[in-house]
Amino acid sequence: MSMSVTANDVIPPLALAPEAGAVARGLGILKHKLQRAAVGALLPLAVLALWHAAASRGWIASQILPAPELVWQTLNELWASGELWDNLAISLARVAWGFSAALLIGVALGVAMGVSSTVEAYLYPSFKVISEVHVLGWIPLLIMLFGIGEAMKVIVIVKAAMVPITINTQQGIRNISQSYLEVARVYRFNPRQLWLKVIFPASLPSLFNGFRYGLTNAWLSLVTVELLASSEGIGYQMVLGRQLFQLDVVMACMAVIGLVGLAIDVVLQALEAWLLRWRRAAF
């Protein structure tokens, strides 16, 4: 008597259901992201088409609005010559140094003010006054104190990035649910366990908001200070193009600045989603 074994006999149908459901959810998420990307691309494509029409039909003089083909050619030439990468690398290094210092200072201040009301009473008024003065307002004073060297640029970046990092760190700690702390007391967590298993995970979403805004502010403030007081960097290259009336260089630099800022935000979003993947698994 022969016996035939099928896949259904080996793997019960119910065992396949969770895997099939996970695949379906993954495809649904991918479809949603592609749709959002397509919708988000409509406006840039429309602007690009209008820009091409205005340049090709002479609606605006080419000296004022170079054609997108010329800007693309200039971008390729700047990259091939190494000039664009050299200036971009200098700017990114400045952002890295300034943001690293802002991260240390901002997290330390935010934790101190979030944990202790006494520390907040002493520090928050001064911090608030400093944060209310825009980066542009600090540049003349910093130039007088430090000149136009690297120290001035790094300090500007630190100030711009430190503010959102500090505020979001403080709010993240202050907004931790009391029920989490009560559970920690029931389990008799020591301070190390309290920070690693309760405070840090619960405040991580707010911390990442601070990191994202801080890094965005760092990049924008760097470009601003390079436009005003610098002899190298992507902002300086844009100023040099304006001085030589090379608007194709200006627009190529603008495109690079925007794309770098977008790339920074996308990377931080992906990192945040990966670090906080436990939240999706918990519900």
C-alpha positions, 0 to 999 in steps of 0.5 A: 500500500503506497502513501503519498506525502504532500506539502500540506501534510508536512506543514500545517496550513496554520503554520503558513498563515503568519508567514504569509501575513507578514509578507502581505504586510511587507508588500503593503508597506512597500506599496504605500512607500512607493506611492508616497514617493511618486506623489512627492516627486510630482512637484519637483518634476513639475518645477523642473519642466517649467524651468526647462520651458522657461530656459528653452523658450527664452522667457527668462534670460539665460544669464539669470536662469541657466538651463537645467542641462547647463546646471547638470553639466556644471555639476558633473564638471565640478565633481569630476574636477574634485572641486565640489567634493573637496569643498563638500568634505570640508563642510561635512567635517565641520558639521561632524565636529560641531554636531558631536560637541552639540550632542554631548552638551545637549544630552547632558543639559537635557538629562540634567534639567529633565531629572532635576527640577533644581538644575532646571531652575538654575539653567533653563532661564539662561538657556532660554535666553541663549536659544532665543537669539538666532544663529545669525545674531551670534555671528558678528560677536563670534567673528570679533572673538574668534575671527573667521577660523574653524573655531567660530564655525564650529561654535555656530554649529554647536549652538544651532544643534544644541538647542533642539537636542537639549529641549527634546532630551529634557521633554523626553525624560519629563514625559516618561509615564509614571506607570513605567517608573512604578513597575521599575520600583516593583521589580527593584531596578537599580539605577543602571537598570532603570536607565537602560531598561526604562528611561532610555528606551522610553525617551528614545523617540523624543531623543531622535527628534532632537537629533534630527532637528539638531543635525538639520540645524547644524547643516543649515547653520554651517551653510549660512556661516560659510556664505558670510565668513569662509574661504572654503566649503560648499557655502563659499563655493556658492558665494564664489559662483555668485561673485563671478556671476556663474549662476549655474555654479550657484544652482549646482551648489544649491542642489547639492546642499538640498540633496545632502540635507535630504540624505541626512534626514532619510538616514536618520529616519531609517536609523530611528525606525531600526532602533525603535522596531520594538515598538511595532513588535509590541503592538 
